[in-house]
Amino acid sequence: ARAVPLAPELAHASCDKPARMGSRVFAVDGLFRRIRMTYFDGGAGLQVFNSLWYPSFDRVDAPLLGIDLLAFGTKPRLLCVVDAMPVNGRLESSEFGVAHDAAPLAAVKAA
């Protein structure tokens, strides 16, 4: 992976309150045109990590991947969200709004 330079105001920000945020951007030739990672430190009450992974334009089968890790409170309650969004336009919505190509995920749902 190679680092992609960011403007200083996008790479790090802080304020008067005990909160700060930092971002890094990377690229992996042939796999990911951009990987953005952002960390928000809101003190003891809130910690957030967010990342978006954009596939290379020639990877028509690869989804846009979003990852969120959140910790709330001093006795942390943790939340993890992973979202893979198809970007090739191949998937169609069913009457329930679920992609037809989601059939291979049936085994995961059944487990």
C-alpha positions in Angstrom: 0.0 0.0 0.0 1.1 3.5 -0.7 0.1 6.6 1.3 -2.0 9.2 -0.5 -1.2 12.7 0.7 -4.0 14.7 2.4 -4.3 18.3 3.2 -3.3 19.0 6.8 -6.9 20.1 7.7 -8.2 16.8 6.4 -5.5 14.7 8.0 -6.0 16.0 11.5 -8.6 18.2 13.3 -9.2 19.0 17.0 -11.3 21.5 19.0 -11.6 23.0 22.5 -13.4 20.0 23.7 -11.7 16.7 24.4 -12.2 15.5 20.8 -9.9 15.0 17.9 -10.1 13.3 14.5 -7.4 12.0 12.1 -7.5 10.4 8.7 -5.1 8.5 6.5 -5.6 7.5 2.9 -3.9 4.7 1.0 -4.0 3.1 -2.4 -3.1 -0.5 -3.5 -2.3 -0.6 -7.2 -4.5 -3.1 -9.0 -6.8 -3.7 -5.9 -8.0 -0.6 -4.2 -7.9 2.9 -5.8 -8.5 4.4 -2.3 -8.7 3.2 1.3 -9.7 5.9 3.7 -9.4 5.4 7.4 -10.7 7.9 9.9 -10.4 7.8 13.7 -12.5 10.0 16.0 -11.5 10.3 19.7 -14.3 11.8 21.7 -12.7 11.1 25.0 -13.8 8.3 27.4 -17.4 8.4 26.1 -16.9 7.8 22.4 -14.4 6.2 20.1 -15.1 5.7 16.4 -13.1 4.1 13.6 -14.5 4.4 10.1 -13.0 3.1 6.8 -14.1 3.1 3.2 -12.4 0.8 0.6 -12.9 1.7 -3.0 -12.0 -1.1 -5.5 -9.9 -0.4 -8.6 -12.0 0.5 -11.6 -10.9 -2.8 -13.3 -12.3 -4.9 -10.4 -15.9 -4.8 -11.6 -16.9 -7.7 -9.3 -15.6 -5.9 -6.1 -17.9 -4.0 -3.8 -17.4 -0.7 -2.1 -16.6 -1.7 1.5 -17.5 0.3 4.6 -16.4 -0.5 8.1 -17.4 1.2 11.3 -16.2 0.3 14.8 -17.7 2.3 17.7 -17.2 2.2 21.4 -19.7 4.1 23.7 -19.4 5.0 27.3 -16.8 4.4 30.0 -17.9 0.7 30.2 -17.6 0.3 26.5 -20.5 -1.0 24.5 -19.1 -2.0 21.2 -20.8 -1.8 17.8 -19.3 -3.1 14.5 -20.9 -2.4 11.2 -19.6 -3.8 7.9 -21.4 -2.9 4.6 -20.4 -4.1 1.2 -22.2 -2.2 -1.6 -22.1 -3.4 -5.1 -20.9 -0.8 -7.6 -21.1 -2.6 -10.9 -24.9 -2.0 -11.5 -25.4 -5.7 -12.0 -27.6 -6.4 -9.1 -31.4 -5.8 -9.4 -33.8 -5.2 -6.5 -36.5 -7.7 -5.8 -39.9 -6.7 -4.5 -38.5 -6.8 -1.0 -35.5 -4.6 -1.9 -33.0 -7.5 -1.6 -30.6 -8.1 -4.4 -31.2 -11.3 -6.4 -27.5 -12.1 -6.2 -27.8 -12.4 -2.5 -28.8 -16.0 -2.8 -25.2 -17.2 -2.0 -25.6 -15.6 1.4 -28.4 -18.0 2.3 -25.9 -20.4 3.9 -24.5 -17.6 6.1 -28.0 -16.6 7.2 -28.8 -20.2 8.0 -25.7 -20.7 10.2 
